[in-house]
Amino acid sequence: MCLGIPGQIIEISDAERKLATVDVSGVRREVNVACIADGPLDNLIGVWALIHVGFAMSRINEEEAAKTLEVLKMLGEAQDEIEAMRASQAMMERAS
């Protein structure tokens, strides 16, 4: 399963190599924007995209980005809860 993380393009870092800097929840990363470039790269500044393994895979709007980030946050919280339950169960099994 592939997971795309929403990020906003904040600058073009290397136009020749189609690289841009994106902000992903406060973390800045360099990604390849070749898959979403359909004109001058400077037109991508401010655009939201789904980022996967260093590539901007598709454009999304700001509302979709916010919804996706919220779901990812909830999944992370659910995963933390599941891990806590597993740890608790393991402790109970060791105690018996």
MMTF fields as JSON, N, C-alpha, C and O atoms, coordinates in Angstrom:
{
  "mmtfVersion": "1.0.0",
  "mmtfProducer": "UNKNOWN",
  "numBonds": 383,
  "numAtoms": 384,
  "numGroups": 96,
  "numChains": 1,
  "numModels": 1,
  "chainsPerModel": [1],
  "groupsPerChain": [96],
  "chainIdList": ["A"],
  "bondAtomList": [4, 2, 8, 6, 12, 10, 16, 14, 20, 18, 24, 22, 28, 26, 32, 30, 36, 34, 40, 38, 44, 42, 48, 46, 52, 50, 56, 54, 60, 58, 64, 62, 68, 66, 72, 70, 76, 74, 80, 78, 84, 82, 88, 86, 92, 90, 96, 94, 100, 98, 104, 102, 108, 106, 112, 110, 116, 114, 120, 118, 124, 122, 128, 126, 132, 130, 136, 134, 140, 138, 144, 142, 148, 146, 152, 150, 156, 154, 160, 158, 164, 162, 168, 166, 172, 170, 176, 174, 180, 178, 184, 182, 188, 186, 192, 190, 196, 194, 200, 198, 204, 202, 208, 206, 212, 210, 216, 214, 220, 218, 224, 222, 228, 226, 232, 230, 236, 234, 240, 238, 244, 242, 248, 246, 252, 250, 256, 254, 260, 258, 264, 262, 268, 266, 272, 270, 276, 274, 280, 278, 284, 282, 288, 286, 292, 290, 296, 294, 300, 298, 304, 302, 308, 306, 312, 310, 316, 314, 320, 318, 324, 322, 328, 326, 332, 330, 336, 334, 340, 338, 344, 342, 348, 346, 352, 350, 356, 354, 360, 358, 364, 362, 368, 366, 372, 370, 376, 374, 380, 378],
  "bondOrderList": [1, 1, 1, 1, 1, 1, 1, 1, 1, 1, 1, 1, 1, 1, 1, 1, 1, 1, 1, 1, 1, 1, 1, 1, 1, 1, 1, 1, 1, 1, 1, 1, 1, 1, 1, 1, 1, 1, 1, 1, 1, 1, 1, 1, 1, 1, 1, 1, 1, 1, 1, 1, 1, 1, 1, 1, 1, 1, 1, 1, 1, 1, 1, 1, 1, 1, 1, 1, 1, 1, 1, 1, 1, 1, 1, 1, 1, 1, 1, 1, 1, 1, 1, 1, 1, 1, 1, 1, 1, 1, 1, 1, 1, 1, 1],
  "groupList": [{"groupName": "MET", "atomNameList": ["N", "CA", "C", "O"], "elementList": ["N", "C", "C", "O"], "formalChargeList": [0, 0, 0, 0], "bondAtomList": [1, 0, 2, 1, 3, 2], "bondOrderList": [1, 1, 2], "singleLetterCode": "M", "chemCompType": "L-PEPTIDE LINKING"}, {"groupName": "CYS", "atomNameList": ["N", "CA", "C", "O"], "elementList": ["N", "C", "C", "O"], "formalChargeList": [0, 0, 0, 0], "bondAtomList": [1, 0, 2, 1, 3, 2], "bondOrderList": [1, 1, 2], "singleLetterCode": "C", "chemCompType": "L-PEPTIDE LINKING"}, {"groupName": "LEU", "atomNameList": ["N", "CA", "C", "O"], "elementList": ["N", "C", "C", "O"], "formalChargeList": [0, 0, 0, 0], "bondAtomList": [1, 0, 2, 1, 3, 2], "bondOrderList": [1, 1, 2], "singleLetterCode": "L", "chemCompType": "L-PEPTIDE LINKING"}, {"groupName": "GLY", "atomNameList": ["N", "CA", "C", "O"], "elementList": ["N", "C", "C", "O"], "formalChargeList": [0, 0, 0, 0], "bondAtomList": [1, 0, 2, 1, 3, 2], "bondOrderList": [1, 1, 2], "singleLetterCode": "G", "chemCompType": "PEPTIDE LINKING"}, {"groupName": "ILE", "atomNameList": ["N", "CA", "C", "O"], "elementList": ["N", "C", "C", "O"], "formalChargeList": [0, 0, 0, 0], "bondAtomList": [1, 0, 2, 1, 3, 2], "bondOrderList": [1, 1, 2], "singleLetterCode": "I", "chemCompType": "L-PEPTIDE LINKING"}, {"groupName": "PRO", "atomNameList": ["N", "CA", "C", "O"], "elementList": ["N", "C", "C", "O"], "formalChargeList": [0, 0, 0, 0], "bondAtomList": [1, 0, 2, 1, 3, 2], "bondOrderList": [1, 1, 2], "singleLetterCode": "P", "chemCompType": "L-PEPTIDE LINKING"}, {"groupName": "GLN", "atomNameList": ["N", "CA", "C", "O"], "elementList": ["N", "C", "C", "O"], "formalChargeList": [0, 0, 0, 0], "bondAtomList": [1, 0, 2, 1, 3, 2], "bondOrderList": [1, 1, 2], "singleLetterCode": "Q", "chemCompType": "L-PEPTIDE LINKING"}, {"groupName": "GLU", "atomNameList": ["N", "CA", "C", "O"], "elementList": ["N", "C", "C", "O"], "formalChargeList": [0, 0, 0, 0], "bondAtomList": [1, 0, 2, 1, 3, 2], "bondOrderList": [1, 1, 2], "singleLetterCode": "E", "chemCompType": "L-PEPTIDE LINKING"}, {"groupName": "SER", "atomNameList": ["N", "CA", "C", "O"], "elementList": ["N", "C", "C", "O"], "formalChargeList": [0, 0, 0, 0], "bondAtomList": [1, 0, 2, 1, 3, 2], "bondOrderList": [1, 1, 2], "singleLetterCode": "S", "chemCompType": "L-PEPTIDE LINKING"}, {"groupName": "ASP", "atomNameList": ["N", "CA", "C", "O"], "elementList": ["N", "C", "C", "O"], "formalChargeList": [0, 0, 0, 0], "bondAtomList": [1, 0, 2, 1, 3, 2], "bondOrderList": [1, 1, 2], "singleLetterCode": "D", "chemCompType": "L-PEPTIDE LINKING"}, {"groupName": "ALA", "atomNameList": ["N", "CA", "C", "O"], "elementList": ["N", "C", "C", "O"], "formalChargeList": [0, 0, 0, 0], "bondAtomList": [1, 0, 2, 1, 3, 2], "bondOrderList": [1, 1, 2], "singleLetterCode": "A", "chemCompType": "L-PEPTIDE LINKING"}, {"groupName": "ARG", "atomNameList": ["N", "CA", "C", "O"], "elementList": ["N", "C", "C", "O"], "formalChargeList": [0, 0, 0, 0], "bondAtomList": [1, 0, 2, 1, 3, 2], "bondOrderList": [1, 1, 2], "singleLetterCode": "R", "chemCompType": "L-PEPTIDE LINKING"}, {"groupName": "LYS", "atomNameList": ["N", "CA", "C", "O"], "elementList": ["N", "C", "C", "O"], "formalChargeList": [0, 0, 0, 0], "bondAtomList": [1, 0, 2, 1, 3, 2], "bondOrderList": [1, 1, 2], "singleLetterCode": "K", "chemCompType": "L-PEPTIDE LINKING"}, {"groupName": "THR", "atomNameList": ["N", "CA", "C", "O"], "elementList": ["N", "C", "C", "O"], "formalChargeList": [0, 0, 0, 0], "bondAtomList": [1, 0, 2, 1, 3, 2], "bondOrderList": [1, 1, 2], "singleLetterCode": "T", "chemCompType": "L-PEPTIDE LINKING"}, {"groupName": "VAL", "atomNameList": ["N", "CA", "C", "O"], "elementList": ["N", "C", "C", "O"], "formalChargeList": [0, 0, 0, 0], "bondAtomList": [1, 0, 2, 1, 3, 2], "bondOrderList": [1, 1, 2], "singleLetterCode": "V", "chemCompType": "L-PEPTIDE LINKING"}, {"groupName": "ASN", "atomNameList": ["N", "CA", "C", "O"], "elementList": ["N", "C", "C", "O"], "formalChargeList": [0, 0, 0, 0], "bondAtomList": [1, 0, 2, 1, 3, 2], "bondOrderList": [1, 1, 2], "singleLetterCode": "N", "chemCompType": "L-PEPTIDE LINKING"}, {"groupName": "TRP", "atomNameList": ["N", "CA", "C", "O"], "elementList": ["N", "C", "C", "O"], "formalChargeList": [0, 0, 0, 0], "bondAtomList": [1, 0, 2, 1, 3, 2], "bondOrderList": [1, 1, 2], "singleLetterCode": "W", "chemCompType": "L-PEPTIDE LINKING"}, {"groupName": "HIS", "atomNameList": ["N", "CA", "C", "O"], "elementList": ["N", "C", "C", "O"], "formalChargeList": [0, 0, 0, 0], "bondAtomList": [1, 0, 2, 1, 3, 2], "bondOrderList": [1, 1, 2], "singleLetterCode": "H", "chemCompType": "L-PEPTIDE LINKING"}, {"groupName": "PHE", "atomNameList": ["N", "CA", "C", "O"], "elementList": ["N", "C", "C", "O"], "formalChargeList": [0, 0, 0, 0], "bondAtomList": [1, 0, 2, 1, 3, 2], "bondOrderList": [1, 1, 2], "singleLetterCode": "F", "chemCompType": "L-PEPTIDE LINKING"}],
  "groupTypeList": [0, 1, 2, 3, 4, 5, 3, 6, 4, 4, 7, 4, 8, 9, 10, 7, 11, 12, 2, 10, 13, 14, 9, 14, 8, 3, 14, 11, 11, 7, 14, 15, 14, 10, 1, 4, 10, 9, 3, 5, 2, 9, 15, 2, 4, 3, 14, 16, 10, 2, 4, 17, 14, 3, 18, 10, 0, 8, 11, 4, 15, 7, 7, 7, 10, 10, 12, 13, 2, 7, 14, 2, 12, 0, 2, 3, 7, 10, 6, 9, 7, 4, 7, 10, 0, 11, 10, 8, 6, 10, 0, 0, 7, 11, 10, 8],
  "groupIdList": [1, 2, 3, 4, 5, 6, 7, 8, 9, 10, 11, 12, 13, 14, 15, 16, 17, 18, 19, 20, 21, 22, 23, 24, 25, 26, 27, 28, 29, 30, 31, 32, 33, 34, 35, 36, 37, 38, 39, 40, 41, 42, 43, 44, 45, 46, 47, 48, 49, 50, 51, 52, 53, 54, 55, 56, 57, 58, 59, 60, 61, 62, 63, 64, 65, 66, 67, 68, 69, 70, 71, 72, 73, 74, 75, 76, 77, 78, 79, 80, 81, 82, 83, 84, 85, 86, 87, 88, 89, 90, 91, 92, 93, 94, 95, 96],
  "secStructList": [7, 7, 7, 7, 3, 3, 3, 3, 3, 3, 3, 3, 3, 3, 6, 6, 6, 6, 3, 3, 3, 3, 3, 3, 6, 6, 3, 3, 3, 3, 3, 3, 7, 6, 6, 6, 7, 7, 1, 7, 4, 4, 4, 4, 6, 6, 7, 3, 3, 3, 3, 3, 6, 6, 3, 3, 3, 3, 3, 3, 7, 2, 2, 2, 2, 2, 2, 2, 2, 2, 2, 2, 2, 2, 2, 2, 2, 2, 2, 2, 2, 2, 2, 2, 2, 2, 2, 2, 2, 2, 2, 2, 2, 2, 2, 7],
  "xCoordList": [0.839, 0.0, 0.887, 1.869, 0.54, 1.28, 0.541, -0.69, 1.299, 0.714, 1.301, 2.516, 0.452, 0.885, 0.622, -0.46, 1.595, 1.48, 1.324, 2.106, 0.324, 0.156, 1.313, 1.765, 1.777, 2.813, 2.552, 1.989, 2.969, 2.787, 4.13, 5.122, 4.15, 5.377, 5.665, 4.822, 6.873, 7.204, 8.268, 8.384, 9.049, 10.026, 10.527, 10.477, 11.004, 11.653, 13.146, 13.77, 13.706, 15.109, 16.069, 17.219, 15.612, 16.46, 15.542, 15.08, 15.287, 14.349, 14.816, 13.996, 16.1, 16.621, 16.324, 15.986, 16.45, 16.179, 14.747, 14.39, 13.913, 12.508, 12.359, 11.534, 13.183, 13.133, 12.544, 12.805, 11.742, 11.125, 11.215, 11.337, 11.152, 11.085, 9.628, 8.892, 9.209, 7.835, 7.844, 8.796, 6.767, 6.558, 5.551, 4.407, 5.998, 5.147, 4.986, 5.846, 3.886, 3.604, 4.761, 5.129, 5.326, 6.406, 7.803, 8.79, 7.893, 9.194, 9.403, 8.537, 10.547, 10.843, 11.655, 12.651, 11.196, 11.855, 11.988, 11.209, 12.977, 13.129, 12.493, 12.777, 11.631, 10.947, 11.0, 11.21, 10.808, 10.742, 9.299, 8.377, 9.103, 7.753, 7.431, 6.451, 8.229, 8.028, 6.638, 6.069, 6.087, 4.777, 3.622, 2.558, 3.811, 2.708, 2.988, 2.143, 4.163, 4.534, 3.851, 3.988, 3.114, 2.462, 2.62, 1.818, 3.653, 3.939, 5.162, 5.966, 5.312, 6.451, 6.432, 5.392, 7.564, 7.629, 7.262, 6.725, 7.544, 7.187, 5.686, 5.262, 4.87, 3.419, 3.038, 1.906, 3.982, 3.702, 3.849, 3.397, 4.472, 4.672, 3.308, 2.471, 3.105, 1.838, 0.882, -0.126, 1.189, 0.332, 0.514, 1.622, -0.596, -0.563, -0.453, -1.051, 0.311, 0.484, 0.605, 0.98, 0.282, 0.529, 1.952, 2.329, 2.74, 4.167, 4.363, 3.858, 5.099, 5.417, 6.831, 7.154, 7.662, 9.063, 9.815, 10.502, 9.675, 10.45, 9.861, 10.524, 8.626, 7.959, 6.615, 5.877, 6.303, 4.958, 4.145, 4.372, 3.202, 2.485, 1.23, 0.888, 0.539, -0.675, -0.971, -0.593, -1.649, -2.065, -3.345, -4.196, -3.466, -4.702, -4.98, -4.089, -6.236, -6.524, -6.265, -6.055, -6.282, -5.94, -6.906, -6.494, -8.19, -9.182, -8.893, -8.939, -8.595, -8.252, -6.98, -6.887, -6.007, -4.768, -5.073, -4.553, -5.916, -6.25, -6.976, -6.688, -7.917, -8.649, -7.704, -7.787, -6.814, -5.872, -4.935, -4.664, -4.441, -3.562, -4.289, -3.698, -5.561, -6.346, -6.515, -6.376, -6.815, -6.958, -5.637, -5.619, -4.54, -3.228, -2.917, -2.334, -3.302, -3.096, -3.919, -3.421, -5.181, -6.035, -5.477, -5.498, -4.973, -4.382, -3.172, -2.973, -2.369, -1.199, -1.598, -0.971, -2.645, -3.132, -3.707, -3.502, -4.43, -4.984, -3.863, -3.948, -2.808, -1.676, -1.011, -0.636, -0.862, -0.281, -1.13, -0.601, -2.447, -3.361, -3.265, -3.259, -3.189, -3.067, -1.763, -1.743, -0.678, 0.608, 0.572, 1.157, -0.108, -0.236, -1.045, -0.72, -2.094, -2.905, -2.083, -2.186, -1.266, -0.418, 0.585, 0.813, 1.175, 2.147, 1.481, 2.05, 0.275, -0.46, -0.8, -0.667, -1.24, -1.574, -0.338, -0.413, 0.781, 2.022, 2.431, 2.883, 2.269, 2.607, 1.692, 2.149, 0.411, -0.545, -0.225, -0.331, 0.168, 0.507, 1.763, 1.856, 2.727, 3.951, 3.678, 4.332, 2.712, 2.385, 1.611, 1.618, 0.94, 0.164, 0.924, 0.383],
  "yCoordList": [-1.17, 0.0, 1.238, 1.312, 2.186, 3.439, 4.504, 4.54, 5.355, 6.421, 7.742, 7.935, 8.644, 9.982, 10.946, 10.945, 11.755, 12.738, 14.114, 14.473, 14.891, 16.228, 17.158, 17.207, 17.883, 18.886, 20.066, 19.917, 21.248, 22.449, 22.875, 22.987, 23.111, 23.524, 24.972, 25.851, 25.208, 26.56, 27.234, 28.459, 26.445, 27.048, 26.008, 24.804, 26.5, 25.637, 25.684, 26.744, 24.534, 24.506, 24.219, 24.656, 23.49, 23.172, 22.918, 21.796, 23.96, 23.861, 22.852, 22.129, 22.793, 21.872, 20.421, 19.622, 20.082, 18.707, 18.523, 17.453, 19.585, 19.572, 19.242, 18.419, 19.91, 19.717, 20.944, 22.082, 20.68, 21.757, 21.434, 20.273, 22.467, 22.293, 22.328, 23.239, 21.325, 21.278, 21.313, 20.883, 21.834, 21.843, 20.738, 20.781, 19.755, 18.639, 18.714, 18.25, 19.298, 19.452, 20.107, 19.669, 21.141, 21.88, 21.382, 22.014, 20.256, 19.701, 19.992, 19.706, 20.555, 20.879, 19.768, 19.299, 19.36, 18.294, 18.707, 19.515, 18.145, 18.375, 17.192, 16.035, 17.498, 16.453, 16.755, 17.895, 15.723, 15.863, 16.173, 15.48, 17.218, 17.638, 17.333, 17.854, 16.51, 16.211, 15.647, 15.922, 14.865, 14.241, 15.239, 14.952, 16.394, 17.354, 18.638, 19.533, 18.735, 19.944, 19.942, 18.995, 21.011, 21.116, 22.519, 22.963, 23.19, 24.542, 25.036, 24.235, 26.354, 26.888, 26.391, 26.426, 25.937, 25.387, 26.414, 26.053, 27.689, 28.709, 28.737, 29.213, 28.235, 28.17, 27.166, 27.173, 26.301, 25.295, 25.831, 25.191, 26.993, 27.541, 27.819, 28.512, 27.259, 27.393, 26.239, 26.117, 25.387, 24.247, 23.144, 22.893, 22.492, 21.317, 20.076, 20.008, 19.093, 17.842, 16.683, 16.861, 15.494, 14.285, 13.843, 13.639, 13.697, 13.366, 11.902, 11.448, 11.179, 9.779, 9.495, 9.729, 9.001, 8.638, 9.653, 9.291, 10.921, 11.95, 12.498, 13.253, 12.131, 12.613, 13.228, 12.704, 14.341, 14.905, 14.116, 14.238, 13.31, 12.377, 12.974, 12.653, 13.847, 14.468, 15.749, 15.908, 16.649, 17.9, 17.66, 16.865, 18.355, 18.348, 19.777, 20.626, 20.039, 21.381, 21.465, 20.446, 22.659, 22.872, 22.144, 21.623, 22.11, 21.424, 19.93, 19.333, 19.329, 17.904, 17.63, 16.613, 18.528, 18.378, 18.379, 17.545, 19.316, 19.397, 18.142, 17.623, 17.648, 16.426, 15.229, 14.425, 15.117, 13.999, 14.047, 13.018, 15.238, 15.37, 14.995, 14.387, 15.351, 15.004, 13.491, 12.935, 12.826, 11.368, 10.709, 9.765, 11.199, 10.63, 10.818, 9.936, 11.961, 12.21, 11.216, 10.652, 11.007, 10.059, 8.647, 7.908, 8.26, 6.93, 6.764, 5.706, 7.81, 7.761, 7.612, 6.862, 8.325, 8.212, 6.83, 6.256, 6.288, 4.945, 3.921, 2.988, 4.091, 3.168, 3.224, 2.185, 4.415, 4.558, 3.819, 3.166, 3.929, 3.267, 1.747, 1.039, 1.244, -0.197, -0.717, -1.776, 0.022, -0.401, -0.409, -1.292, 0.563, 0.595, -0.604, -1.186, -0.975, -2.135, -3.415, -4.294, -3.522, -4.71, -4.818, -5.899, -3.689, -3.686, -4.087, -4.844, -3.58, -3.911, -5.4, -6.047, -5.941, -7.355, -8.211, -9.217, -7.829, -8.587, -8.591, -9.609, -7.449, -7.376, -8.291, -8.966, -8.321, -9.164, -10.646, -11.447, -11.011, -12.395, -12.834, -13.975, -11.923, -12.25, -12.402, -13.19, -11.647, -11.688, -12.956, -13.365, -13.586, -14.779, -16.054, -17.13],
  "zCoordList": [0.0, 0.0, 0.0, 0.739, -0.817, -0.89, -0.097, -0.071, 0.537, 1.32, 0.871, 0.916, 0.441, 0.055, 1.195, 1.781, 1.503, 2.568, 1.929, 1.049, 2.358, 1.78, 2.132, 3.277, 1.141, 1.342, 0.428, -0.657, 0.88, 0.072, -0.508, 0.213, -1.805, -2.483, -2.101, -2.275, -1.577, -1.117, -1.973, -1.964, -2.715, -3.628, -4.618, -4.367, -5.735, -6.718, -6.396, -6.455, -6.058, -5.632, -6.782, -6.747, -7.799, -8.953, -10.152, -10.365, -10.92, -12.046, -13.089, -13.655, -13.347, -14.353, -14.0, -14.873, -12.726, -12.268, -11.776, -11.283, -11.912, -11.49, -10.005, -9.61, -9.199, -7.756, -7.079, -7.469, -6.057, -5.298, -3.818, -3.428, -3.006, -1.561, -1.164, -1.543, -0.392, 0.097, 1.618, 2.269, 2.153, 3.598, 3.896, 3.443, 4.662, 5.063, 6.569, 7.317, 7.01, 8.445, 9.19, 10.28, 8.611, 9.262, 8.943, 9.319, 8.254, 7.869, 6.386, 5.559, 6.063, 4.667, 4.032, 4.583, 2.847, 2.103, 0.647, 0.14, -0.009, -1.439, -2.17, -1.862, -3.138, -3.895, -5.381, -5.796, -6.164, -7.609, -7.988, -7.556, -8.798, -9.184, -10.651, -11.184, -11.301, -12.722, -13.009, -14.065, -12.09, -12.313, -12.304, -12.853, -11.695, -11.623, -12.396, -12.439, -13.005, -13.76, -15.115, -15.89, -15.395, -16.702, -17.287, -18.11, -16.85, -17.308, -16.567, -16.09, -16.464, -15.71, -14.263, -13.605, -13.779, -12.427, -11.362, -10.314, -11.618, -10.63, -10.365, -9.313, -11.298, -11.087, -10.003, -9.519, -9.621, -8.593, -7.172, -6.223, -7.013, -5.667, -5.044, -5.621, -3.845, -3.137, -3.373, -2.678, -4.348, -4.683, -3.639, -3.165, -3.294, -2.423, -3.293, -4.368, -2.828, -3.574, -2.599, -1.44, -3.089, -2.305, -2.594, -3.748, -1.538, -1.642, -1.25, -0.223, -2.081, -1.787, -2.259, -3.423, -1.385, -1.618, -2.476, -3.431, -2.121, -2.794, -4.08, -4.792, -4.387, -5.596, -5.251, -4.417, -5.899, -5.831, -6.851, -8.055, -6.377, -7.253, -7.88, -9.018, -7.135, -7.686, -6.924, -5.763, -7.599, -6.967, -6.185, -6.585, -5.07, -4.291, -3.86, -3.878, -3.469, -2.99, -1.483, -0.826, -0.957, 0.454, 1.393, 2.429, 1.028, 1.867, 1.933, 3.009, 0.789, 0.75, 1.551, 2.237, 1.467, 2.233, 3.728, 4.469, 4.175, 5.603, 6.068, 7.146, 5.264, 5.633, 5.713, 6.641, 4.743, 4.721, 5.922, 6.542, 6.251, 7.418, 8.702, 9.594, 8.802, 9.985, 10.109, 11.198, 8.993, 9.006, 9.388, 10.178, 8.835, 9.171, 10.644, 11.275, 11.198, 12.626, 13.454, 14.429, 13.059, 13.783, 13.689, 14.673, 12.507, 12.35, 13.256, 13.854, 13.352, 14.231, 15.68, 16.428, 16.086, 17.453, 17.707, 18.776, 16.722, 16.868, 16.976, 17.774, 16.172, 16.225, 17.6, 18.145, 18.163, 19.501, 20.533, 21.433, 20.393, 21.321, 21.192, 22.199, 19.968, 19.73, 20.327, 20.955, 20.132, 20.695, 22.218, 22.844, 22.821, 24.278, 24.769, 25.803, 24.036, 24.405, 24.3, 25.156, 23.25, 23.088, 24.235, 24.779, 24.59, 25.686, 26.992, 27.78, 27.221, 28.433, 28.469, 29.508, 27.327, 27.241, 27.488, 28.194, 26.922, 27.113, 28.582, 29.106, 29.242, 30.677, 31.484, 32.406, 31.146, 31.866, 31.647, 32.576, 30.417, 30.116, 30.867, 31.319, 30.997, 31.735, 33.223, 33.907, 33.717, 35.147, 35.514, 36.675, 34.536, 34.88, 34.725, 34.983]
}
